[in-house]
Amino acid sequence: MSKLFYKDKPIIGLDISSTSLKVMSIDPKKWLVHGYGTLDIEPLKVKEALEGNDSTYLTDSIKKLTGENLVGSLGSDRVAIAVPTTRSYARTFTLPVETERALHDAVVLEADQYIPIPSSTLYIDHQVIERSRKEITVLMSAVSRVIVDNIVTGVQAAGLQPVLIEPSIISVGRVLTTVEQGDLPTVIIDIGPTSTDIAILDRGSIRVTGGLAIGGNTFTLDIAKKLNVALENAHQLKVLNGLSAGPRQQKLTAALSPSLERILTETKKVMRYYDERISNTRKLEQLLVVGSGSNIPGIGEYFTNKLVIAARVASPWQKLDFGKLQEPPKQFRSRYITVAGLASINPGGIWK
């Protein structure tokens, strides 16, 4: 689509994760929410839909979300889409300024060295996020062509017009840049239901990412097994007691520690990569925990103590104004951070 024939109109956000779909419409100037909704989906079916078995599951789920599970209204059919970060590849690297004349070729060469599958099977995009007299800093993102093509087909069949697809961690970074001093070098730990994304945000851009297949559901299972209680009881113990001081603290900490230690190990790896390869001049200043799995009391203090960095659970919701709409229950608000980042894109911003 040419910018010449492109008319700016509102962009809505659609977050496609392995366990749910979320949609949101925001006035990005006022951060006023016009509409939002969520729909739980079956992980195996959405995986099959993304990987190309001609399933209509994604289309049917989007139609149900926008038709039956919507609070308020959307006001547009133009949609920005987030895909799971674990389904994408992102990397920041520096190049001599003279390579900018053939930047696409240089980015593809970098992708061939870093990504374990052929670049011909990927859609690769890049953005110059910093420049000096001698060097440029480039952010590269890549997603499987099969996944992108199936998402575009499924979304269009649901009556929506895709205008942008990005890894979910970039959407999260957009929100945190606005509401949580995202210009500071910041560690993000985004704990979803089944996976955790880890990233460094600096000067408004994601610089490096990592992740692992541990999430909020993992924590619930850990508690259920260790304490020999039903899953429902384990969830209550997780969100009401968690790691905070109390009579159950020792047992709950023992149950949660193995999974949290794995997240810690991956976080240290990402932090070390940033310090050694991306920036040896800017010190990491804060750690923000977000996502639906961040609802564990004491988790901010846990990361503060283990990593010796100021860590807390981010609360971007004071920025969102739901107006006359019924707000999502407090315990579910954290699941909307990615889709809020998508919906807050200024329509003209997709051309930058």
Number of C-alpha atoms within 10 A of each C-alpha: 6 6 9 6 7 9 9 12 13 21 30 31 28 29 30 22 24 20 17 17 20 27 30 30 28 29 18 18 9 11 18 16 24 20 20 28 22 24 17 13 17 12 14 10 17 21 17 14 20 20 18 14 11 12 16 15 18 25 19 14 21 25 17 15 19 21 11 12 16 18 19 17 15 21 14 13 16 20 24 27 27 25 23 17 22 20 13 18 21 26 19 21 16 16 16 13 15 11 14 16 9 9 17 14 12 14 23 18 12 15 22 14 12 13 15 9 12 11 20 11 12 20 16 19 15 17 14 15 15 13 14 9 7 10 15 19 19 21 21 21 21 22 24 20 16 14 20 18 15 19 23 18 18 23 22 15 16 19 13 19 17 20 15 16 18 21 22 26 27 24 26 25 24 22 24 24 19 15 15 16 14 23 14 18 23 28 27 26 25 25 27 24 22 19 21 23 26 26 26 26 27 21 15 20 19 26 25 24 27 20 19 15 16 20 23 22 17 18 25 24 20 22 25 21 13 14 15 12 14 13 16 12 14 22 21 12 19 23 16 13 18 24 25 18 11 9 9 13 14 12 15 23 15 14 20 20 16 13 15 17 12 14 23 18 10 18 24 14 15 20 21 12 15 23 15 10 13 17 14 9 8 12 12 19 12 19 24 21 22 26 25 22 25 25 20 20 17 17 18 19 18 16 21 16 11 11 14 11 15 16 23 19 21 18 16 17 16 8 13 16 16 18 11 9 14 10 14 16 8 8 10 13 15 22 22 22 26 32 29 30 28 31 28 27 22 17 18 14 8 11 9 5
